[in-house]
């Protein structure tokens, strides 16, 4: 089953997952000015270094701030001008979510995608499920795919969500020509450091309250 829903600048479509009746992985593309991270998501890779990048093939990739023939930063990336991932023509690279600070199973992720081209290919890897291939300009991703570096239709926020418990282990990005450009990979459900601190303090408070209650009960016994 393939379904399409268009609302303003947002295009959403579902890709059926083989072997699980009714289960779908939903991919959503939001035009400019939408950018990662959205509420509930935490950035786990800004592509300042090669952490999590594995299985580079062919001409590989660059981590760069350049705006030239080898790539351009996604127009919606914030802050603009920082390092981004550019998969070069004839090259490819995989991102291993397990090597990033995702703190568990990834049920939803997003990233800024710029200068989207029909020769870009994204393969989404599932835990215990089939790979899902996304090709811009095709039925799997019916958006603009002409490589424009500033237009809303080719620059925006790409999101993947497992709506029936699916989890994702990573992605593979390849490009037939220069380039496939992304930035600010984020996942849902990763607590911020301040949230972790509050949780720890809360658990500590609960422990102290339980110990105090036990002492009171002992004294009354």
N, C-alpha and C positions, 0 to 999 in steps of 0.2 A: 504494500500500500504506500502511495506517495500522496501527501496532501500539502497544499500551499495556502498560506494566509498572508495577506499584505495589509498593513495598517500604517499609513503615513510613510515614514522612512524605515520601517522595520519589515524585513521579509523572513518568515519562519516556515520551515518545511521539515518533515519527518522522514527518516530513513528506516525502513523495516529491518528488524534484526532477525536473521534466519534462525529457525529452531525454537523460537519462543513466541507463541501465538499472542498477538496483541502488544508485544513489547516493542518499544521504539526508542531510538536515540534521536533527540530533537536538536537540530542545529539552527541557530538564529543569527542573522546578520543585521546589525543596526548601523545605519549611515552616520557620517559626521553630524554632530560633534561627539557622539558616544565614544567612550574610551574605557579601557581597563585601568583600575579595577572598579567594578560597579558594587553597590552595597551588598554585603555578604560574601564578597570575594577578597582574597588576599594575594598580592603579587608574590610569586615564588621564583621568578626568573626575569631579570631585566636585561639579560644578555650582555652583562659587563665582562663575563668570563665564560669558560667552556663547561662549567659544571652542568652535568646532566645531558650534555651533547655527546652522542655515541654514533658509531657506524657511519662515519662520513664516507661518502662515495663520490666517484668521479672528480669533478672540479671542487666539490665540497662547499664550503661556506665561508663567510667572513663575519666577524663581530666588529662593527664599524660605526662611525658617526658620519661617514661620507655621504655626499649627495652628488653622485656621478654616474658613469656608465655601468658600475657594478651594483648600484642600488640607491634607493632613496628612503629615508625614514618614513614610517607610516604618518600620514598627515594628522592623524588624531592622537598620536603618541604624546603622553604627558609625563615628565617634561620633554618638550621637543628639543632635539639636538643631542640627546644622550645616545649611548651605544644601542644598536639593534642587531637582529640576526638577518643576514642577507644570504640566502641560498643561491649560489651562482648557477649560470647556465650549464647544463650537463652535470650538475652536482646534486647532492642530497645529503640530508642529515636526519638522524632520529633523536628525539628528546625522551629520556627515560624519567618518568614522573617519580619513580622510586628513588632516584638520586637527588631529588629536590626536597625541600622542607614542607612536604604536603601533609605530614602527620596522619597517615592512614589512607584508606581507599578514596580515590577521586571519582566522585559521581557527577561532577560538573566542572568545566574549565572554560576559560576565555582568553583571548589575546587580541591585540591591535594588529590588523592586517592592512598593509598599504600597497598601493600600485598593483592591485589584483589583476592577474593575467590569465588567459585561457591556457597557457602552458605551465601554470602552477598546479601541482597535485599534492593534496593532503590526504594521508592515510591515518585513520584513527584506530588505535589498537585497544581492544577490549580484553578484560580478564575473562577467560573462558568463553569468549564469543568471537565471531568472525570480524576481520578487519572491515572498516567502512572507508570507501574511497570517495573523496570530494574533489570534483574538478570544476572550477569556476566557469560559468557560461554554459554549463550542461544541466541536465535534469536534476543532478545531485546538488547543484548550487546555482540557481537561475538568476544570477546577478550580472551587473556589468563586469566585463573582463577585458578591458582594452588597455590596462596598464597606466591609466591617467594617475599622475602623482599627487593631485590635489582634489579631484572631484569626489563628491560624497559617495557616488555609486561604487567607486573602486577603493575607498578608504573608509574603514569603520571597525566596529567591534564584532568579532566572530565568537559565538558561544556554543558549546556542546554540552548537552544535559542528558543523562540517563534517567528516564522517567519511570522505569520499572525495576530499579535496583541495579542497573548496569554500572559497572565500574571500568575505568580507563587506566591503562598502564603507560601510555605514551602516544606519541605521534611521529610520523615520518613525513618530511617535507622534501619534495624534489621539484626541479624546475628545468624546462627545456631550454630556456634562454635566461639572461639576466633580467630580473631576479625574483625571488620569493622573499618578501620582507615582512617581518613580524617583530613585535615588541610586547613587553609587559604581560607575560604568561601568568595567569592568576587562576586559583582554584577556590571552590566554595568550601566553607566549613573549617578553615584553618584559623584558630584563635589568635588574635593579636597578642604580643607580649604582655600588654597591660591586662588583657582578659585572662591570660594564664595566671598572672599575679593575683588578680581578684579571686580566681577559682581556688588557688592555693590558700589564700587568706581565709576564704569562706570555709574550705575543708578543715583548716586549722581551727577556726572558730567552732565548727561543729564538734570537732574532737574534744576541745576544751569543755564545751557544754556537756557532752556525754560523760566526761570524766568527773565534772562537778556534780552531775546528777547521780552518778554511781556513789560518790563520797557521801552525798546527802542521804541516799537510801541506806548506805551502810551504817551511818550514824543513827538513823531511826530504827534500825533493826534490833 
